[in-house]
């Protein structure tokens, strides 16, 4: 089976998501990231699609971006230069193995990331370790269609193939349950359909969790 190279995946990602971004995701990102404050870490920054929403935010003391994929990181770096912030740092590191001391950040952000990590529990433990007491985890993820049995069945059928072409992207993860199981307290949560996305990608959850 054909497997997209990382360079190709990085080059097509923004175009693939363009209509969905315009229909729903941009609004959700703007609302979610308006809560970012203090020392902020975004994990799995990808092509840097969130970066414009950090611009002109006086409540942010520093902004650290982590992305292990070279080709995604190059695109994020180009976007980061447009922020004109001196407090932005972009590093090569996966969420499961971040080179920071415990309790280093006030806010950790992850959007459309936990679907593709190898071990969600390990990734969430890493995020929790890095948050200061009272810190917040801002998340936006596509998830299993638990309230739509027919769609969930199709997700299960498609998932083995989608993981191959989608860089380990899972369709049936119960991410909200995983966040709670990792010891977070979910303060706000919204479930919505990701408009203009492929049907099996549409169910999402987003919100704020604290420790």
C-alpha positions as CSV (number, residue, x, y, z in Angstrom):
1,X,0.0,0.0,0.0
2,X,1.2,3.5,-0.8
3,X,2.4,5.4,2.3
4,X,2.9,9.2,2.0
5,X,6.4,10.3,2.9
6,X,6.7,12.9,5.7
7,X,7.7,15.6,3.3
8,X,4.6,15.0,1.2
9,X,2.3,14.8,4.2
10,X,3.6,18.1,5.5
11,X,3.2,19.7,2.0
12,X,-0.5,18.7,1.6
13,X,-1.7,18.9,5.2
14,X,-2.8,22.6,5.1
15,X,-4.6,22.2,1.8
16,X,-6.3,19.0,2.9
17,X,-7.7,20.8,6.0
18,X,-8.4,24.2,4.4
19,X,-12.2,23.9,4.0
20,X,-12.5,22.4,7.4
21,X,-10.5,25.2,9.0
22,X,-12.7,27.8,7.3
23,X,-15.9,26.0,8.3
24,X,-15.2,25.3,11.9
25,X,-11.7,24.8,13.2
26,X,-10.5,28.4,12.9
27,X,-13.3,29.6,15.2
28,X,-12.7,26.8,17.6
29,X,-8.9,27.4,17.7
30,X,-9.4,31.1,18.3
31,X,-11.8,30.5,21.2
32,X,-9.7,27.8,22.8
33,X,-6.4,29.6,22.5
34,X,-7.8,32.8,23.9
35,X,-7.4,31.0,27.3
36,X,-3.6,30.5,26.9
37,X,-1.6,32.4,29.5
38,X,1.7,32.5,31.2
39,X,4.4,30.2,30.0
40,X,2.8,28.3,27.2
41,X,3.9,25.0,25.5
42,X,2.2,23.7,22.4
43,X,3.0,20.0,21.7
44,X,2.8,18.5,18.2
45,X,2.6,22.0,16.6
46,X,2.6,20.5,13.1
47,X,2.7,23.1,10.4
48,X,2.0,25.8,13.0
49,X,-1.7,26.4,12.1
50,X,-2.4,27.6,15.7
51,X,0.4,30.3,15.7
52,X,-1.6,33.3,14.4
53,X,-3.9,32.9,17.4
54,X,-1.0,33.6,19.8
55,X,-0.2,36.9,18.1
56,X,-0.7,40.1,20.2
57,X,-1.5,38.2,23.3
58,X,-0.1,40.1,26.3
59,X,-1.1,37.4,28.7
60,X,1.5,35.0,27.3
61,X,4.9,35.3,29.0
62,X,6.7,32.8,26.7
63,X,5.7,30.4,23.9
64,X,7.5,27.1,23.3
65,X,6.6,24.9,20.4
66,X,7.5,21.2,20.1
67,X,7.4,19.3,16.8
68,X,9.4,16.1,16.1
69,X,8.8,16.0,12.3
70,X,11.4,17.9,10.4
71,X,9.1,18.8,7.5
72,X,6.2,20.0,9.7
73,X,8.7,21.9,11.8
74,X,10.1,23.8,8.9
75,X,6.6,25.1,8.0
76,X,5.9,25.9,11.7
77,X,9.2,27.9,11.8
78,X,8.1,30.0,8.8
79,X,4.8,30.8,10.6
80,X,6.6,31.5,13.9
81,X,8.7,34.3,12.3
82,X,5.5,36.1,11.4
83,X,4.5,36.4,15.1
84,X,7.2,39.0,15.7
85,X,7.6,37.7,19.3
86,X,11.0,37.4,20.9
87,X,9.7,34.8,23.4
88,X,9.1,32.0,20.8
89,X,11.2,28.9,20.9
90,X,10.7,25.9,18.5
91,X,12.2,22.6,19.5
92,X,12.6,19.1,18.0
93,X,10.9,16.8,20.6
94,X,7.9,14.4,20.8
95,X,5.2,14.9,23.4
96,X,6.2,11.7,25.2
97,X,9.8,12.9,25.8
98,X,10.0,16.6,26.3
99,X,13.3,18.0,27.7
100,X,11.8,20.2,30.4
101,X,11.7,20.1,34.2
102,X,8.5,19.2,36.1
103,X,6.1,22.1,36.5
104,X,7.6,24.3,33.8
105,X,4.5,25.7,32.1
106,X,1.2,27.4,33.0
107,X,-0.6,26.2,29.8
108,X,0.0,23.2,27.5
109,X,-1.8,23.1,24.2
110,X,-2.5,20.0,22.0
111,X,-4.8,20.1,18.9
112,X,-5.4,17.1,16.6
113,X,-2.5,15.4,18.2
114,X,-3.6,12.6,20.6
115,X,-5.2,10.7,17.7
116,X,-1.8,9.9,16.4
117,X,0.6,9.5,19.4
118,X,1.7,5.9,20.0
119,X,0.7,5.9,23.7
120,X,-2.0,8.4,24.7
121,X,-1.5,7.6,28.4
122,X,2.2,8.3,28.2
123,X,1.7,11.5,26.2
124,X,-0.9,12.8,28.8
125,X,1.4,11.9,31.7
126,X,4.1,14.0,30.1
127,X,1.7,16.9,29.6
128,X,0.6,16.6,33.2
129,X,4.2,16.5,34.5
130,X,5.0,19.7,32.8
131,X,2.1,21.7,34.2
132,X,2.4,23.9,37.3
133,X,-0.2,23.6,40.1
134,X,-3.3,25.2,38.8
135,X,-2.0,24.9,35.2
136,X,-4.3,24.2,32.3
137,X,-4.4,21.8,29.4
138,X,-6.2,23.1,26.3
139,X,-7.2,20.3,23.9
140,X,-9.0,19.9,20.6
141,X,-9.2,16.3,19.2
142,X,-11.3,14.2,16.8
143,X,-12.6,11.1,18.5
144,X,-14.7,8.0,18.3
145,X,-18.3,8.5,17.2
146,X,-19.6,7.0,20.5
147,X,-23.1,8.5,20.0
148,X,-23.5,7.3,16.5
149,X,-23.1,3.5,16.3
150,X,-23.3,3.4,12.5
151,X,-20.5,5.9,12.1
152,X,-18.5,4.2,14.8
153,X,-18.7,0.9,12.9
154,X,-17.3,2.6,9.8
155,X,-14.6,4.2,11.8
156,X,-13.5,0.8,13.1
157,X,-13.6,-0.6,9.5
158,X,-11.5,2.2,8.1
159,X,-9.1,2.7,10.9
160,X,-6.5,0.0,10.0
161,X,-6.0,1.6,6.6
162,X,-6.3,5.2,7.8
163,X,-3.5,4.7,10.3
164,X,-1.2,3.7,7.5
165,X,-1.9,6.7,5.2
166,X,-2.5,9.1,8.1
167,X,0.7,8.8,10.0
168,X,-0.8,6.6,12.8
169,X,-4.0,8.6,13.1
170,X,-6.6,6.6,15.0
171,X,-10.3,7.2,14.5
172,X,-11.8,5.4,17.5
173,X,-9.9,6.9,20.5
174,X,-11.9,7.9,23.5
175,X,-9.7,10.9,24.2
176,X,-11.9,12.6,26.8
177,X,-11.9,9.5,28.9
178,X,-8.1,9.2,28.5
179,X,-7.7,12.8,29.7
180,X,-9.8,12.1,32.8
181,X,-7.9,8.8,33.4
182,X,-4.6,10.7,33.3
183,X,-5.7,12.6,36.4
184,X,-7.0,15.8,34.9
185,X,-10.1,17.6,36.0
186,X,-12.1,18.6,32.9
187,X,-13.4,22.1,33.6
188,X,-15.1,22.8,30.2
189,X,-15.8,20.5,27.3
190,X,-17.6,20.9,24.0
191,X,-18.5,18.1,21.5
192,X,-19.2,19.1,17.9
193,X,-19.1,17.9,14.3
194,X,-16.0,19.1,12.4
195,X,-17.7,20.6,9.4
196,X,-16.4,20.0,5.9
197,X,-14.2,17.1,7.2
198,X,-14.4,13.5,6.0
199,X,-17.4,11.9,7.8
200,X,-15.3,9.5,9.8
201,X,-13.2,12.5,11.1
202,X,-16.1,14.7,12.2
203,X,-16.7,13.9,15.9
204,X,-14.6,16.1,18.1
205,X,-14.1,17.2,21.7
206,X,-12.4,20.4,22.8
207,X,-12.0,22.0,26.2
208,X,-9.9,22.9,29.2
209,X,-8.5,20.5,31.8
210,X,-6.6,21.4,34.9
211,X,-4.5,19.6,37.5
